[in-house]
Amino acid sequence: MIRVNVASRSDVLGGKVFGDAGSYERIAGRVYFSLPVNNPHNARIVDLKNAVNAKNGEVEFSADFTAVRPKDLAKGNGSMLLEVPNRGRSRILALVDGGDWDLAHDAGDAWLLRSGFTIVSLGWQWDADGPGALRFFAPLAKEDGKTITGLLRGDLMPFRPMAEIPLGHLIQGNIGGTEYPVAAPDDPRNTLTVRESRNGERTVIPRGEWQFAHTVNGSLTPSDRFIQLNGGFQPGKIYEYVYVVADPVVAGGGFAAIRDFASYAKHNPDALTPAKRVYGEGISQNGRFLRDFLYQGFNADEDGRMALDGVLAHVAGAGRGSFNYRFAQPSRDGQPTSSVFFPTDIFPFTDQPETDTITGETGGLLDRAIAGNTIPKIFFSNTSYEYWGRVAALIHVTADGKRDARISDNVRIYHFTGLQHFSGPFPPEKGKDDLLGQEPQSPLPIRYFWRAMITNMDAWVGRNILPPASSYPRLDNGTLVPLDQWAFPSIPSVNKPHDANEATRLDFGPNWGQGFLTVQPPKAGATFPVLVPQVNADGDERDGVRLPEITVPLATYTGWNLRDPAIGASDQRVAFEGSYIPFAQTAEDRKRSGDPRGSIAERYPTREEYLARYQAAVDVLVSEHWILKEDRDAMLDRGKLEWVEATK
């Protein structure tokens, strides 16, 4: 890292004091990096040697950042939460503290600030899109001064008829990544196909029926970023496009940015955001980023020192991602009906070495960290959704799906039972647009688990206080089972899923292991086993870290939700969502409908009994360090609201 340019600096909420940590300031600007091409710790960055701005054996990059730090650094706790922002958006402050993401008007209860943490969010994604997105600025690559070309792919299942679709990754109504523009619109390798499901047979749409075009002011004009289809794109079908692109960005430098900023904070005496300990935090896309960061060996800085002391990778499932490839597509993930067959859920999955019994390949996620003696403390945390939508079971079973895998001493794996990928609203409601499901979303909150995880990580790294043991579904006790053994009850008017996402052995061409994907779409081979958490008679999962809503239930909370017929493909799952399926209120109600689950009145004769059992369940979570003591009252208040909602 060579310099930091500060664009703005302001007191948080006019200099308000946050407990013993005092007042805070928010800083925004850009960080500049220079990477020596021949440093062995940079060797895995694809196309680094081909960067057009290489000078004196080094390549310069830069990244947007925001930082929130105590004004009096001596009052901080010495720990930094280094956020890997999701598609350029900083969110951890709002998620954990409940206020504004930028602290513009509201700090929520300011738990992170009162606790003395420094919070930094650093851009790493070259194609992050939209106002305010934190971006990573990387050079293009050329080979011997000549333009590099290749093939790129995208896919989409519309939720409504659409005359045209963007080439960029459309996720929850926004462009998660702008992607590369079309380089050769008339090239015969440009194709568009349609199929009914992720594993369905592709049908090629004749070239004369579609074009790279965009409607502007009512007129169709040529475009290098949109596809227009005669008759429009129909809901409930997967459309996949492949097209020729040029001038790849050296995207893998984003790994070095996170690495070098962590090292700068710990070792540079003049650091803007000094820290004794740095914890990498990433959610979903960025949890996958951190898994890949570890796999590719970036936790050793250019001097071989440990960069991140701790890693909190949340809802990443077994995934990594398209972060360090030629023509990388960092926004692409792996959903039930889009971003299918991308280099996301790929071997190896477990932290310790495993063997793929079909290919013979052997490896583990932490092999390079172990070799370099740079293994951080790690939390891999997932919700119920990731077992259905992100093959999460593969991080703790053998590749053949027959045995539970051994987990490293430095790793904890947590399954937060009944939660969905992101916390749904309360009172529960259905998703909207492409997230419209047949059932209301699971409203169970992740916030309080996050606060405890951060506290536990800080104690583990800073004082060697062990965190709670791993808690996840296992084969040896029957809480993890093949899909055909899953025993969900028959609940009236509730449709059950017929599949869960699979990890597939993919082949993108002879050199794709080195970062060069030349076959698009890839050849899809055999799949890895599909395993999901087993459920009890209510349909709630039996294992894991369970909120009182699961141990003292008023409803069933699942890791899946089927698409509403209004958006097509009603037999397939909605991305990211679980389901909230309330119990009948009385025995008469459930008998009338045929619901096999006990009613609320049969379980809890009075409100007071329910609340007493709910309080006891909260106290267990506090005693086991899953929840902070200071969050007990807020959780008890939530229990009262749960009762009101269920009995209204």
Buried (B, 14 or more C-beta within 10 A) or exposed (E): BEEBEEEEEEEBBEEBEBEEBBBBBBBBBBBBBBBBBEBEBBEBBBBBBBBEEBEEEBBBBBBBBBBBBBBEBEBBBBBBBBBBBBBBBBBBBBBBBBBBBBBEEEBBBBBBBBBBBBBBBBBBBBBBBEEEBBBBBBBBBBEEEEEBBBBBBBBBBBBBEBBBBBBBBBBBEEBBBBBBBBBBBEEEEBBBBBBBBBEEEEEEBEEEEBBBBBEEEEEBEEBBBBBBBEEBBBBBBBBBBBBBBBBBBBBBBBBBBBBBBBBBBBEEEEBBBBBBBBBBBBBBBBBBBBBBBBBBBBBBBBEEBBBBBBBBBBBBBBBBBBBBBBBBBBBBBBBBBBBBBBBBBBBBBBBBBBBBEEEEBEBBBBBBBBEBEBBBBBBBBBBBBBBBBBBBBBBBBBBEBEEBBEBBEBBBBBBBBBBBBBBBEBBBEBBEEBBBBBBBBBBBBBBBBBBBBBBBBBBBBBEEEEBBEBBBBBBEEEBBBEBEEBEBBEBEEBEEBEBBBBBBBBEBBEEBEEBBBEEBBBEBEEEBBBBBBBBBEBBBBBBBBBBBBBBBBBBBBBBBBBBBEEBBBBBBBBBBBBBBBBBBBEEEBBEEEEBEBBBBBBBBEEEEEBBEBBBEBBBBBBEEBBBBEEBBEBBBEBBEEBBEBBBE
